[in-house]
Amino acid sequence: MYFFWALLYSFFAYLVFKYIQKFKNYGPNALKGPFPLPLVGNLHQIGSTPHKSLTKLHDTYGPIYRVWMGDRYSVIVNDIQLMREMIVTNNDTFLNRPKSPSLKYYSGNYISDVSSSSDEVWKRHRDIAAAALTKTKMKHIYTLLDQQVDDLLTSMSIVEKSGQAFEPRRYSQRFTMNTMLKYIFNKHISYDEDVNSGLMKEIIEPSDAIFQELGTGALGDFIDIFKPFTAMYLNLFDKNAPALINFAIREYKEHLETYTEEHKATPRDFMDVLITEFSDDPDKVDKIAYMSIDVLLAATDTTATSIEWAFLYLANYPEMQEKAAQELVSVAGKDRNLSLADRQSTPFTNALIKEIARHKVIGPFGLIRHCSADIEIGGHFIPKDSQVLFNYMSIGANPKYWENPSEFNPSRFLGPNPQDFPMFSLGPRSCVGKSLALDELFLGIGNVIKKFKVSSTDGKPISDADIFGLTIRPTKFYVTLKERN
């Protein structure tokens, strides 16, 4: 009984101590925000759709404000100029990511990945990934993108001729997954492969689960007293991360069997690059496995979701679709696929892709940043150890920078002074795969528009209701395809 009361008293003391901390006076330039509750802070106000609730709070508290996510003092940034001042002008202060039980687990204790590692470790890993993603390092890999486009269009033609409705999620996911599987491991998933077998089950199923888990977060990521329980749960019960890491280790061992000295200069794929870079590292197996999976996950889901949303917007804005189709045919003709060389001659198609990214933000907060020192940004005080979230939904809908922001209007990205939207973030820690992602989006979306007319199955607008996660997905929908003459 004594132990029970001691435990209860300790818990109560913890609640009081943590609650008092939430009212620390940071001076006259302290950020304003909603009143926090004990333990949860403002988590009850954020709810299950934080991209929407935090955008509503923007209307009340302005371009930058604070909320308490449990025990985490969290700064929400809704203004692109403030964002630029943070991660471009003062990048060193906001370079790293906050540590959490979930991030520690999924990154193998931050052992070797681009997304969650810090400081010098991150810089080395980013340099490796950035070099490998250049066309000069593995230029032969870029030919695979054209092949993936051919495979996608062929599969779409089969569906169109069958008269069946087309499921954008399935085909978008396989298009981007195949591109990266080929790039990283030299693997391929057939478009007609069953979802419950083979690489589909081994890779896509756990990948989807991890994105969902990281998007929602765990209590231990926000409330300190739950940290050990979150770590224990993940280590004991999670099967998704081990499945992907075991797959990567198996691929590493298979690559070693055929790896030769010539692959140092002319790597066959990203795995060869990692084998070369980590050849003398005692922890090379784990580092190679975690880094390859990190690049795979980062480069597939966001691009696939962008293409999935593009199908919805093409169906809902047929006049925009037809305008892009006419432009693409005028540039490339009717008998060949688009190539990357055509991109500079297709301004409206490029603007259409950018407007979809602004109007329906895919990564609502990007990568959360950690503030490493007390600092003032735009006259606002941000304390050390804050976590910083950039609300891309608010940034893309801010009337200060966008005329009629709720209107879908690709023309805002045209003309002598086109607007810009940071769809890949800003500064040194912006998306390392930006170039490849833009190439996938242009070739994937552009060739679909050029070859097919996309429409809703019932002639009515498709609902743009979304599902929150690490990426914002549409609810599952189908479209009708009609091959253009």
N, C-alpha and C positions, 0 to 999 in steps of 0.2 A: 504493500500500500504506500509506503514511504517513497518507493521508486516512482510510482505512478504520479504522486503529487509533485515530486521533484521534476519529473518530465513535463508535467502540465505547467509548472511555474516557469521552467526554462523556455517553453514554447511561448508563453504569454510575454515574458521579458524580451524574447526575440521580436515578437510582433510590435511591442512598444518601441523598441530601439529602432527597428527598420522604419516604423511609421514616423518617428521624430525626424529621421534623416530626410524624409520626403519634404520637409518644410524648412530645410536649410536656406538661409538668406544669401543669395548670390549677388546682392547689390542692386542698384537702380536699373541696370541694363539686363537684369535677369529675364529669361523668357517667360511668357505667360502661358497658361494652359489650364485644363479642367482640374477640378478638385479631386485628389486621389483618395481612395479607400485603403484601409489597412490590408496588408498582404498583396492584394491584386493590383493596387494602384488604379490605373484606368483601363485595365484589360476588359472589364465588364462593358465599357463604352466602345471599345474597339471591336469586340465580338468576332464573328466568324468571317466577316467580309471587311478586313481592315482597309483595303484600297478604297472602299466607299465611305466608311465611317471617318477615316482620317482626312478624306477630302472634304467632308461636311464640316469638320472642325476647322478647316482652313477658312471657311466663311466667317467663323466666330473669332478666331485668334490670329488671323493674318498669314503672311508669307512664311513665317518661321515661328514655331511654338514648341512647347515641350509636353510630353505625356509620360506617365510612369507605367512602363510595361512590367508589372510586378515590381521588382527591385531595381529595374533598369531605367535610369534617367535617359529618356529618348528624345532626340531632337528631330522634328519633322520639317523638312525643307520643301517649300512649294514654289520656289522662285528660281529661275535658271541663272540669274545673276549671282544670287547667294550661293547656289550650287557651284558655279564657276569659281567664285572667290575661295570656296573651301577646297575643292579637289584639283584645281589648277594652280591658283596663286599660292595656297597654303597646303599643297599636296602632302608634304612630309608629316603634317599634323594629323591628316585624315587618311593616311596610306593603308593602314592595316584594318583587319576585320576583328570585331569583338569575339572573344573566345566563349564557347558554350559547350555543354556536354554533347549535344547533337553534332555540332561541327567537329568537335574533337574525335568523336566516334567515326563519322563518315569520312574523315580525312586521314584516318589511321594515326591519330595523335599529331596531326599537322605534319606528317612525315614527308610528304612530297606531292603537293598539288599546286595548281595555279590559283585556285579560287580562295583557299583559306590560309595558306602559309603567309608568313610575315617577314618584313625587312629584307635582309640579304638573302634568306632562303627563297622568298617570293621572287626577288629580282632574278636570281639564277634560273628558277623554274620558268619564269615568264620569258626570259631570253631564249631558253631552249625551245619553248612552244612557239614563240614568235618566229624564230629562225626556221623551224620546221614547217610553218604555215606559209612561208614565202614561196612564190612560184619558181624562184631560182634554185631553192634547196631541193625540192622534189617536183620539178616541173612536169615530169611524166604523170604524176598523180592527177594533175588538172585535166588530163584527157578523160579520166574516169567520170568527171562531172557531166561531160557530154553524154557518156554512156548511160549514166543514171537518168538523165533527161529522156533519152530514147526509151529506156525501160518503163519510165513513168507514163509517157505518152502512149506506148504500145498497150500497157495495161488498161489505160483509160479508154482506148479504142475498143478493146475487148468488152468492157463494161457497156460502152455506148451501143455497140452492135447487138448486145444481148437484150437491150431494152430495160435493163435494171437500173435502179437508182444508184448513184455513186456516193460512197462514204468518204469524204475528204480526210477525216482523221486518219483512217487506216493507211491511205496512200501517201499522205504528207509525211507521216511518221516513218514509213518504210523508205521513202525517197531520201530523207535526211539521215536516217539511221544507216542505210546502205552506203551513202557517201562517206560517212565517218568510219564505218566498219572497214570499208575498203581502204580508206586513208590510214587508219591506225593499225589494223590487224590483217588487211588483205582478205576480209571475209565478205560474205554476201547473203542477204535474205531474199528469197524469191517472193514476188508479190502475191503468189497464191499459196504460200506456206501457211499451214494451220497455226492459229495463235496459241494452241495448246501443245505445241511440239517444237523441237529443234531450237534454233537461235531465237525465234520469237519468244518462246517461253523462258529461255535461259537469260536473255538480255532485256527485252522490252518490258516484260512483266515486272521484274525487280526495279528497273529504271523508273517506271511510272510510280511505283510505290514510294521510292526514295524522294522523288520530286514532291509528292503529296505530303510526305512526312516533314520534309524541310520547309515546305511552304506554310504549314500550320504551326510548326514548332511544338516543343514540349514544355510542360510547366517548369522543369528544371532549367530551361534556357532563360527563364525570366525571374524565377523565384528561388533564391539561394538555398532555402531549406530543402527544396526538392531536387537539387543537383545530384546528390549521390543515388537517389532512386531512379532518376532518368538514365544515368550512366549504367546502373545495374540492369535496368530493364533492357536497354539496347544491347548490352553485351550478352545477356542471357537468352533473349527471345528474338532479336532481329535476324532474319534469314536473308534479307535482300542484299545488304552490303557484302557479306561473305560470298554470296553467289557470284556477284560481279567480279570481286577480287580473285576468286578461284579461277574464273574464266580467264582473266588477264594473266595470271601466273601460268596457266596452261599454255596460253598463246606465246608467252615469253619463252618457255622451255622449247616449244616447237620451233620458234624463230632461231634459237641458239643452235639448233641442229643443222641449219642451212646457212647461218651467218658466216660471212667471210670478210677478209680485209677490204675487199673492194666496196663493201656496203658502207664503209665509213665515209667514203667520198660520194657514193651514189646510193643512198638508202632506198630500199624497196618501199618502205612505209615508215610511219611514225615510230613503231616499235624498234626498228633498226636504229633510228636516231637516239632513242632512249638507251638502247644497249651500248651504243658508242659513248654517250655522255656519262653514263654511270658505271662504266666497265671496271673502275678501280674502287668503287664505293662498297664498303662491307654490307650496307643495307640495300644493295641495288635491287634485289627481287621485290621487296615491299615498295620501294620508291617507284620503280617502273610500273608496278601493278596499279598503285593508287594514282599516279600521274596520268596513265593512259585512260583509266576509267573517268577521271575528272574531266579530261578533254572530251571524251566521248559524251558524257552527260551534258556538259556545258554547251556543246555544239549541236546537239540533236533536238532537244525538246523545244528550245526557244524558236529555232528556225522552222521546225515542223508546225508549231502552233501559229506562227506568223502566216505560213502558207494556208493553214486551215482557215484562219480568219479571212484571208484573201478570197477564198472560195465563197464565203458568206457575203462579203462586200460586193463581189462581182455579180452575184445573183440579185442582191438588193439594189444595186445601182447599175442597171443594164446600159444606160446611156454612157456611163463612164467606161464600162467594159467595151462597148462598141467603138468608142473614140480611141481607146488604147489599141484595139485590134486593127483598126484602120492604119494607125501609125506604124505598128509592127509589120504589117504586110507591105506598106510602102517602103520600108527600110530593107526588109529581108526577102521580100517576094513570097510567093505561096508554096514554093517547092523545097525550102530548106528550113531547118531549125534556126532560131536565133543563136548568135555566138556572143561572147563577151565584147568583141570588137564593135557590135551594134549598139552597145549601151549609150555611147555618147551621142547617138543620133535618135534616141527615143526619150526625149525630155518628159512627155506626158506620162509614159509608163513608169518612169523613175519617180515622178511626182505622185502617182497613184500609190505606189508601194510605200512611200514616205508618209502619205496621208493616212493610210490604213494603220501604220505603226503609231501615229500620233492619236488618231481617233479612238483606237482600241489598243491601249497599252498592254504589251505582253508581259514584261517583267515589272510589276507594280512598284517595287522599291530597289530593284537592282541588287547589288551587293551592299549589305549594311556596313557602315564604316565605324571605326573606333577613333575617338578624339584622344590624342596622346598627351595633350597639355591644355591648360586654361588658355582661352583665346577669345577675342572679340571678332565677330563677323558681321559686317554691316551695322555696327553699333549694338549688336546683341551679344551678351556674354554666354559662352558655351564652356561648361566646366570639364576638367579632365575626366576621362573614363566615361563620358557620355557615349551612347551609341547614336549614330546619325543615319536617318532614313531619308532618301530623296524620293518624294512622292511624284513619280512621273505622270500619274493620272492628273494631278493638279497642275503640274508644269505644262502639260500639253493642253490644258483647258483654261489657262490663265488669260483672262481678257486683256490684261496689261500687255501681253505679247501677241495674242492671236485674235484677229477680228472674227466675230461670230464663231467662237471656238466649238460650239456644239454642232455646227454645220460641217458636213463632209464635203470638203472642197480641195481637190488636188492642186488647183491653180495657185494656192497660197505658196507652193514650192516652185513656181515658175516665175519668169520675168527677170529683170536686171538685178533686183534685190530680193531674192527668194528667202523665205524664212527657214530656220533650221531647228530640228528637234533632236535632242541627244539620245537617240534610240539605243546607242551602244555606250552610254555614259561619256565622261570626259576625263581628261588627264591621263597620267601614266598607267592608272589601273583600269582604264577603259577596256572593253572587250578585246582580248588578244586575237580572237578569230573574226574580227569585224569584216575584213576583206573577203574571206571565204564565205561568210554568211551572206553578204551582199551579192556575191556571185551566185550563190544558190537561190536566193530570192529572185534575182533578175531572170536567171535561166529557167527556174521552175515556174514562177508565176507568168513570166512573159510568154513562154512557149505554150503554156496551157491556154492563155488568152488567144494566142495566134491560131491555135488548132481547133479549139472548142468554144462553143457558146455555152455558158454556164447559167442555169436558171433554177428557180425553186421548183420543187416537185408538184406544187399545187397552184402556182401562179401568184402566191401571196408572199410578202416579205418574210424572210426567215428571222426568227427571234434572235436577238443578239445578247440574250441572257448569258451570263458567264459563271464560271466555276473558279473559285479562288484557290491558288496553290502557289508554288514557286513561280509558275507562269499562269497567266489568266487564260483559261480555255473557254471556248463556246460549249454550250451543251451539245450533245451529239446531234448532228443533222445530216440530211442527205440532199443532193442536188441532181438535176437532170442534165446530161451532157448531149450536145448535138454538134457533130463534126462540121466545121465550116467548109464550104466548097472552095 
